[in-house]
Amino acid sequence: MRQWLVDDVMTRDVITSTPDTPIAEVADLLATHRIGAVPIVGEHDQVLGVVSAADLLPKVAGDRTVFGRPAAKAEAALARQVMTTRLVTVDAGASLAEAAATMRRKKVRRLLVTDRDGRLRGVLSRTDVLRPLTRPDAAIRDDVVEHVLRRILWIEPTQVQVRVDDGVVTLTGAVGRRSTAAIATRLAEKVPGAVAVVDRIRHDFDDSSLARSRVGRTHPFSAEPFAPERERSAA
């Protein structure tokens, strides 16, 4: 089952500027396009920095300090003089979970998506990261039925039924083993857009103790437990 990646939701058409762009033009870009920051790129789309609205506050304040910071930026005229060069980036192939963790850890609202050569490929915002949560219930249900039940567990929807309401997945029906129901629940939780999974699957055999035991370890598609190691060696 494929997880959503940064490449699936990032904004590709990014408004950029150059290091020598006058600050007034950068401010106009921010206001006109209603964006929070403008990436500053050099030759071959190499990312050099980013100018946000916060970087331009010293120009508006016009005093020696703004929020306790030196006001060297107050005298700046070009983007290169106010841009932030400590960038937080992410690879297009990273998962949305990784991107969200980076945003939380670095306390940023957006990530610049770059390739291995530092070239800009897009921008990922908090809204982009949340996009899986806006998936229609029908799309979430299709993923659970096709990818979780049929392709991974070989379970037909006549055996286990799936209902999705506002992102909450409810599984009903019956399977042979309790561990199979637990696997179905864990996999359904990983489906993009699933906010919670309610397990109401009945089972004929509670193999919880076997699943926790090394001696009684079982294969998820096997009808019988694996034999202990010494028994297999003696066979």
Residue frames as qw, qx, qy, qz and C-alpha x, y, z in Angstrom:
[[0.000, 0.889, 0.457, 0.000, 0.00, 0.00, 0.00],
 [0.467, 0.379, 0.004, 0.799, 1.58, 3.25, -1.13],
 [0.284, -0.689, -0.382, 0.547, 1.90, 6.10, 1.35],
 [0.283, 0.930, 0.171, 0.160, 1.50, 9.70, 0.20],
 [0.675, -0.087, -0.007, 0.733, 4.75, 11.53, -0.41],
 [0.108, -0.624, -0.046, 0.772, 5.76, 15.19, -0.46],
 [0.080, -0.110, 0.631, 0.763, 5.80, 14.98, -4.25],
 [0.002, 0.488, 0.849, 0.201, 2.07, 14.15, -4.25],
 [0.146, -0.842, -0.508, 0.107, 0.89, 17.34, -2.55],
 [0.396, -0.441, 0.017, 0.805, 3.61, 20.01, -2.82],
 [0.345, 0.880, 0.149, -0.290, 3.08, 23.26, -4.71],
 [0.751, 0.103, 0.353, 0.548, 5.15, 23.14, -7.89],
 [0.289, 0.723, 0.229, 0.584, 4.40, 26.57, -9.36],
 [0.536, -0.589, -0.297, 0.527, 6.44, 28.57, -6.84],
 [0.150, 0.966, 0.030, 0.211, 6.78, 32.36, -6.83],
 [0.781, -0.250, -0.039, 0.571, 10.53, 33.07, -6.55],
 [0.101, 0.992, -0.080, -0.017, 12.88, 36.01, -6.63],
 [0.760, 0.368, -0.251, 0.474, 16.60, 36.68, -7.07],
 [0.590, -0.400, -0.311, 0.629, 19.19, 37.98, -4.60],
 [0.235, -0.056, 0.089, 0.966, 19.31, 41.37, -6.34],
 [0.137, -0.645, -0.620, -0.425, 15.57, 41.96, -6.38],
 [0.072, -0.389, 0.250, -0.884, 14.64, 45.23, -4.61],
 [0.018, 0.161, 0.841, -0.515, 12.85, 44.72, -1.33],
 [0.439, 0.284, 0.143, -0.840, 9.85, 46.69, -2.58],
 [0.589, 0.215, -0.593, -0.505, 9.35, 44.12, -5.33],
 [0.290, -0.006, -0.936, 0.199, 9.63, 41.24, -2.88],
 [0.197, 0.226, 0.591, -0.749, 7.02, 42.89, -0.65],
 [0.541, 0.278, -0.183, -0.772, 4.77, 43.32, -3.66],
 [0.486, 0.119, -0.836, -0.225, 5.08, 39.60, -4.45],
 [0.094, -0.119, -0.866, 0.477, 4.10, 38.71, -0.88],
 [0.320, 0.319, 0.366, -0.813, 1.08, 41.01, -0.96],
 [0.514, 0.298, -0.403, -0.696, -0.09, 40.28, -4.50],
 [0.582, 0.089, -0.782, -0.203, 0.07, 36.50, -4.22],
 [0.685, -0.524, 0.130, -0.489, -0.88, 36.39, -0.53],
 [0.879, 0.062, -0.421, 0.214, 2.02, 34.17, 0.41],
 [0.619, -0.780, -0.005, 0.093, 4.09, 34.11, 3.57],
 [0.485, -0.603, 0.456, 0.439, 7.55, 33.86, 2.01],
 [0.674, 0.707, -0.155, -0.146, 9.45, 34.06, -1.27],
 [0.868, -0.193, 0.257, 0.378, 12.34, 31.66, -2.01],
 [0.129, 0.884, -0.331, -0.303, 15.45, 33.40, -3.31],
 [0.916, 0.117, 0.328, 0.200, 17.11, 31.41, -6.08],
 [0.151, -0.679, 0.468, 0.545, 20.34, 31.81, -8.02],
 [0.411, 0.433, -0.640, -0.483, 21.54, 30.22, -11.23],
 [0.431, 0.042, -0.885, -0.171, 20.01, 26.85, -12.15],
 [0.646, -0.521, -0.298, -0.473, 17.30, 27.34, -9.51],
 [0.550, -0.010, -0.647, 0.528, 19.73, 26.84, -6.63],
 [0.418, -0.825, -0.338, -0.172, 18.03, 27.93, -3.40],
 [0.401, 0.399, -0.361, 0.741, 20.04, 30.63, -1.63],
 [0.010, -0.083, -0.584, 0.808, 17.58, 31.79, 0.99],
 [0.114, -0.627, -0.733, -0.238, 14.04, 32.86, 1.69],
 [0.023, -0.143, 0.179, -0.973, 12.44, 36.22, 2.46],
 [0.196, -0.556, -0.806, 0.041, 9.37, 36.16, 4.68],
 [0.152, -0.848, -0.254, -0.439, 7.12, 38.92, 5.91],
 [0.669, -0.701, -0.088, 0.229, 8.99, 38.78, 9.23],
 [0.672, -0.044, 0.158, 0.722, 12.24, 39.62, 7.43],
 [0.195, 0.537, 0.289, 0.768, 10.67, 42.83, 6.14],
 [0.400, -0.808, -0.430, 0.052, 9.30, 44.08, 9.48],
 [0.505, -0.454, -0.044, 0.732, 12.48, 46.07, 10.27],
 [0.218, 0.232, 0.398, 0.861, 11.90, 48.09, 7.09],
 [0.264, -0.700, -0.505, -0.430, 8.44, 48.99, 8.29],
 [0.575, -0.693, -0.322, 0.292, 9.44, 49.64, 11.91],
 [0.366, 0.797, -0.062, 0.476, 12.41, 51.79, 10.92],
 [0.430, -0.837, 0.282, -0.184, 14.06, 51.65, 14.37],
 [0.103, 0.640, -0.757, 0.079, 17.23, 50.02, 15.68],
 [0.112, -0.081, 0.977, -0.162, 15.56, 46.89, 17.05],
 [0.671, -0.060, -0.291, -0.680, 12.49, 44.90, 16.14],
 [0.929, -0.270, -0.139, -0.212, 11.29, 42.33, 18.65],
 [0.694, -0.623, 0.330, 0.146, 14.74, 42.41, 20.25],
 [0.828, 0.205, 0.302, 0.425, 16.63, 41.81, 16.99],
 [0.289, -0.425, 0.231, 0.826, 19.29, 44.11, 15.51],
 [0.492, 0.744, 0.327, -0.313, 17.82, 46.33, 12.85],
 [0.283, -0.380, 0.589, 0.655, 20.55, 45.89, 10.26],
 [0.292, 0.391, 0.804, 0.340, 17.80, 44.78, 7.92],
 [0.107, 0.833, 0.391, -0.377, 16.14, 48.17, 8.35],
 [0.017, 0.754, -0.317, -0.576, 18.77, 49.69, 6.06],
 [0.476, -0.009, 0.799, 0.367, 18.69, 46.89, 3.50],
 [0.400, 0.488, -0.169, -0.757, 17.65, 47.52, -0.10],
 [0.540, 0.296, -0.685, -0.390, 17.95, 44.10, -1.76],
 [0.914, -0.209, -0.183, -0.295, 16.61, 40.64, -1.10],
 [0.761, 0.197, -0.502, 0.360, 20.09, 39.27, -0.38],
 [0.108, 0.411, -0.458, 0.781, 20.42, 41.66, 2.55],
 [0.556, -0.266, 0.319, -0.720, 17.32, 40.47, 4.39],
 [0.833, 0.043, -0.455, -0.312, 16.92, 36.84, 3.33],
 [0.710, -0.473, 0.482, -0.199, 17.20, 34.01, 5.81],
 [0.464, 0.539, -0.682, -0.169, 19.90, 31.57, 4.74],
 [0.189, -0.170, 0.929, -0.269, 19.35, 28.84, 7.34],
 [0.611, 0.069, -0.379, -0.692, 16.87, 26.82, 5.34],
 [0.551, -0.047, 0.779, -0.298, 14.68, 23.90, 6.31],
 [0.480, 0.344, -0.556, -0.585, 14.30, 21.62, 3.30],
 [0.734, -0.004, 0.635, -0.243, 12.77, 18.26, 2.47],
 [0.084, -0.183, 0.832, 0.517, 13.17, 15.77, -0.35],
 [0.589, 0.084, -0.262, -0.760, 10.26, 15.21, -2.73],
 [0.638, 0.017, -0.755, -0.151, 10.43, 11.50, -1.98],
 [0.008, 0.095, -0.749, 0.656, 9.94, 11.92, 1.77],
 [0.214, -0.516, -0.824, -0.091, 6.68, 10.76, 3.32],
 [0.218, -0.718, -0.161, -0.641, 4.16, 13.26, 4.63],
 [0.761, -0.607, -0.215, 0.079, 4.73, 11.82, 8.11],
 [0.696, -0.088, -0.047, 0.711, 8.43, 12.70, 7.84],
 [0.166, 0.496, 0.162, 0.836, 7.62, 16.18, 6.55],
 [0.482, -0.746, -0.252, -0.384, 5.12, 16.81, 9.34],
 [0.795, -0.470, -0.171, 0.344, 7.67, 15.67, 11.93],
 [0.538, 0.142, 0.035, 0.830, 10.26, 18.05, 10.47],
 [0.102, -0.656, -0.217, -0.715, 7.82, 20.97, 10.57],
 [0.660, -0.703, -0.226, -0.140, 6.97, 20.23, 14.19],
 [0.798, -0.293, -0.097, 0.518, 10.60, 19.76, 15.24],
 [0.434, 0.143, 0.112, 0.883, 11.87, 22.88, 13.44],
 [0.021, 0.678, 0.481, -0.555, 8.75, 24.91, 14.27],
 [0.002, 0.235, -0.420, -0.877, 8.24, 26.09, 10.69],
 [0.588, 0.429, 0.365, -0.580, 5.10, 26.56, 8.59],
 [0.782, 0.591, -0.073, -0.187, 6.56, 25.51, 5.28],
 [0.691, -0.349, 0.514, 0.369, 9.38, 23.46, 3.83],
 [0.375, 0.688, -0.420, -0.458, 11.36, 24.08, 0.66],
 [0.929, 0.098, 0.356, 0.010, 11.41, 20.99, -1.50],
 [0.150, 0.797, -0.518, -0.271, 14.84, 20.58, -3.08],
 [0.947, 0.236, -0.216, 0.017, 16.72, 17.90, -4.99],
 [0.855, -0.328, -0.016, 0.400, 20.13, 16.54, -4.05],
 [0.526, 0.283, 0.087, 0.797, 21.81, 19.45, -5.86],
 [0.153, -0.427, -0.364, 0.813, 19.91, 22.06, -3.86],
 [0.099, -0.132, -0.456, -0.874, 17.62, 23.08, -6.71],
 [0.416, 0.139, 0.443, -0.782, 14.09, 24.17, -5.88],
 [0.076, -0.163, -0.912, -0.368, 11.36, 21.72, -6.87],
 [0.366, -0.612, -0.539, -0.449, 8.46, 23.07, -4.87],
 [0.135, -0.348, 0.485, -0.791, 7.14, 24.26, -1.53],
 [0.472, -0.351, -0.808, -0.041, 5.28, 22.23, 1.09],
 [0.261, -0.446, 0.210, -0.830, 2.95, 24.06, 3.48],
 [0.261, -0.024, 0.816, -0.515, 1.08, 22.84, 6.54],
 [0.681, 0.321, 0.153, -0.640, -2.10, 22.86, 4.49],
 [0.602, 0.423, -0.617, -0.278, -0.47, 20.55, 1.94],
 [0.099, 0.233, -0.926, 0.280, 0.54, 18.10, 4.67],
 [0.415, 0.147, 0.650, -0.619, -3.07, 17.96, 5.88],
 [0.496, 0.257, -0.412, -0.720, -4.47, 17.20, 2.44],
 [0.296, -0.023, -0.949, -0.105, -4.91, 13.45, 3.04],
 [0.075, 0.290, 0.747, -0.593, -7.40, 14.33, 5.78],
 [0.423, 0.398, 0.033, -0.814, -9.63, 15.94, 3.14],
 [0.125, 0.089, -0.895, -0.418, -9.97, 12.73, 1.11],
 [0.683, -0.142, -0.186, -0.692, -13.55, 11.61, 0.41],
 [0.666, -0.260, 0.615, -0.334, -14.81, 8.74, 2.54],
 [0.914, 0.351, 0.091, -0.181, -15.39, 6.69, -0.62],
 [0.530, 0.681, -0.483, 0.149, -11.73, 6.97, -1.64],
 [0.246, -0.525, 0.724, -0.374, -10.58, 5.89, 1.82],
 [0.828, -0.004, 0.444, -0.342, -12.95, 2.92, 1.76],
 [0.831, 0.522, -0.173, -0.082, -11.72, 1.85, -1.68],
 [0.256, 0.663, -0.657, 0.251, -8.13, 1.83, -0.41],
 [0.496, -0.340, 0.690, -0.404, -9.03, -0.26, 2.64],
 [0.888, 0.210, 0.286, -0.292, -11.00, -2.77, 0.57],
 [0.786, 0.589, -0.188, 0.015, -8.60, -3.09, -2.36],
 [0.354, 0.663, -0.569, 0.335, -5.16, -2.59, -0.80],
 [0.325, -0.444, 0.681, -0.484, -5.59, -3.78, 2.79],
 [0.785, -0.004, 0.483, -0.387, -8.17, -6.56, 2.54],
 [0.891, 0.431, 0.055, -0.132, -7.87, -7.95, -0.98],
 [0.596, 0.678, -0.393, 0.174, -4.23, -7.40, -1.97],
 [0.021, 0.583, -0.694, 0.422, -2.46, -7.80, 1.38],
 [0.439, -0.189, 0.742, -0.470, -4.69, -10.05, 3.48],
 [0.226, -0.020, -0.875, -0.427, -6.60, -11.83, 0.69],
 [0.133, 0.395, 0.768, -0.487, -9.90, -11.09, 2.39],
 [0.023, 0.448, 0.622, 0.642, -13.01, -10.43, 0.32],
 [0.193, -0.208, 0.172, -0.943, -15.39, -7.56, 1.29],
 [0.711, -0.311, -0.433, -0.459, -18.12, -10.15, 1.80],
 [0.725, -0.203, -0.567, 0.333, -16.10, -11.47, 4.74],
 [0.351, -0.441, -0.308, 0.766, -15.04, -8.14, 6.28],
 [0.177, 0.832, 0.436, 0.294, -17.15, -5.06, 5.64],
 [0.409, -0.100, -0.099, 0.901, -15.80, -1.51, 5.60],
 [0.000, 0.890, 0.427, 0.160, -17.68, 1.68, 6.43],
 [0.442, -0.001, -0.115, 0.889, -16.10, 5.14, 6.49],
 [0.116, -0.888, -0.424, -0.135, -17.74, 8.18, 8.09],
 [0.077, -0.978, 0.147, -0.125, -15.83, 11.47, 8.20],
 [0.315, 0.672, -0.641, 0.196, -12.54, 9.58, 7.95],
 [0.500, -0.350, 0.702, -0.366, -13.38, 7.07, 10.71],
 [0.529, 0.211, -0.757, -0.322, -13.05, 3.52, 9.36],
 [0.684, -0.221, 0.511, -0.471, -15.25, 0.82, 10.90],
 [0.355, 0.273, -0.863, -0.233, -14.43, -2.82, 10.19],
 [0.731, -0.104, 0.432, -0.518, -17.07, -5.50, 10.77],
 [0.793, 0.307, -0.467, -0.243, -17.43, -9.15, 9.82],
 [0.848, -0.420, 0.318, -0.067, -15.55, -12.27, 10.89],
 [0.471, 0.621, -0.627, 0.011, -12.12, -13.89, 10.41],
 [0.865, -0.100, -0.485, 0.078, -10.50, -17.05, 11.71],
 [0.660, -0.156, -0.387, 0.624, -7.83, -15.49, 13.91],
 [0.238, -0.907, -0.232, 0.260, -7.75, -12.53, 16.24],
 [0.458, -0.449, 0.309, 0.703, -4.29, -11.61, 14.94],
 [0.315, 0.365, 0.614, 0.625, -5.71, -11.25, 11.41],
 [0.089, -0.887, -0.435, -0.123, -8.24, -8.72, 12.67],
 [0.435, -0.770, 0.030, 0.465, -5.46, -6.85, 14.46],
 [0.467, -0.103, 0.481, 0.734, -3.34, -6.75, 11.28],
 [0.175, 0.638, 0.591, 0.461, -6.28, -5.44, 9.27],
 [0.243, -0.922, -0.275, 0.121, -6.79, -2.66, 11.82],
 [0.488, -0.585, 0.220, 0.609, -3.13, -1.63, 11.85],
 [0.394, 0.128, 0.572, 0.708, -2.95, -1.53, 8.06],
 [0.051, 0.786, 0.549, 0.280, -6.20, 0.42, 7.77],
 [0.344, -0.845, -0.135, 0.387, -4.77, 3.04, 10.13],
 [0.437, -0.359, 0.394, 0.725, -2.02, 3.69, 7.58],
 [0.355, 0.579, 0.607, 0.411, -4.43, 4.45, 4.73],
 [0.160, 0.059, 0.011, 0.985, -4.13, 8.16, 3.81],
 [0.369, -0.348, -0.241, -0.828, -7.10, 10.04, 5.24],
 [0.680, -0.414, -0.604, -0.045, -8.04, 7.49, 7.89],
 [0.136, -0.668, 0.323, -0.657, -8.28, 9.44, 11.16],
 [0.462, -0.303, 0.711, -0.435, -9.29, 6.42, 13.29],
 [0.518, 0.069, -0.785, -0.333, -10.17, 2.75, 12.90],
 [0.654, -0.248, 0.420, -0.578, -12.88, 0.95, 14.88],
 [0.253, 0.216, -0.934, -0.134, -12.27, -2.82, 15.03],
 [0.700, -0.045, 0.365, -0.613, -15.54, -4.76, 15.28],
 [0.626, 0.311, -0.666, -0.260, -14.28, -7.87, 13.52],
 [0.860, -0.334, 0.270, -0.275, -15.25, -11.15, 15.18],
 [0.290, 0.536, -0.792, -0.045, -12.78, -14.04, 15.33],
 [0.907, -0.137, -0.327, -0.226, -13.04, -17.80, 15.82],
 [0.869, -0.164, -0.259, 0.388, -9.67, -18.34, 17.49],
 [0.201, -0.964, 0.161, -0.062, -7.79, -16.06, 19.88],
 [0.886, 0.161, -0.130, 0.414, -4.13, -16.57, 18.97],
 [0.072, -0.950, 0.166, -0.254, -2.86, -13.57, 20.94],
 [0.674, -0.615, 0.404, 0.064, -0.64, -15.70, 23.17],
 [0.849, 0.167, 0.357, 0.351, 0.81, -17.52, 20.16],
 [0.422, 0.827, 0.074, 0.364, 1.51, -14.24, 18.37],
 [0.240, -0.902, 0.298, -0.200, 3.48, -13.02, 21.39],
 [0.806, -0.399, 0.428, 0.088, 5.41, -16.26, 21.76],
 [0.142, 0.649, -0.658, -0.356, 8.59, -17.04, 19.86],
 [0.306, -0.080, 0.948, 0.031, 7.85, -20.74, 20.08],
 [0.407, 0.523, 0.739, -0.117, 4.36, -20.38, 18.72],
 [0.088, 0.513, -0.223, -0.825, 5.14, -17.79, 16.06],
 [0.594, 0.457, 0.663, -0.011, 2.76, -18.07, 13.13],
 [0.190, 0.022, 0.496, 0.847, 2.75, -16.99, 9.54],
 [0.354, 0.285, 0.238, -0.858, -0.19, -14.64, 8.78],
 [0.649, 0.271, -0.366, -0.609, -1.28, -16.78, 5.82],
 [0.302, 0.160, -0.939, 0.044, -0.66, -20.18, 7.44],
 [0.704, -0.415, -0.341, -0.464, -3.44, -22.30, 8.93],
 [0.863, -0.382, -0.267, 0.194, -1.07, -23.81, 11.50],
 [0.308, -0.907, 0.267, 0.104, 1.59, -22.32, 13.80],
 [0.511, 0.625, -0.579, 0.116, 5.23, -22.69, 12.81],
 [0.901, -0.267, -0.307, 0.153, 6.92, -25.56, 14.61],
 [0.477, -0.832, 0.208, 0.191, 9.50, -24.72, 17.30],
 [0.265, 0.803, -0.516, -0.139, 13.02, -24.18, 16.02],
 [0.300, -0.412, 0.860, -0.032, 14.37, -27.46, 17.43],
 [0.721, 0.292, 0.597, -0.199, 11.53, -29.42, 15.81],
 [0.609, 0.769, -0.076, -0.178, 12.30, -27.92, 12.39],
 [0.042, 0.729, -0.681, -0.057, 16.00, -28.67, 12.88],
 [0.483, -0.201, 0.845, -0.108, 15.29, -32.29, 13.72],
 [0.760, 0.461, 0.310, -0.338, 12.99, -32.78, 10.76]]
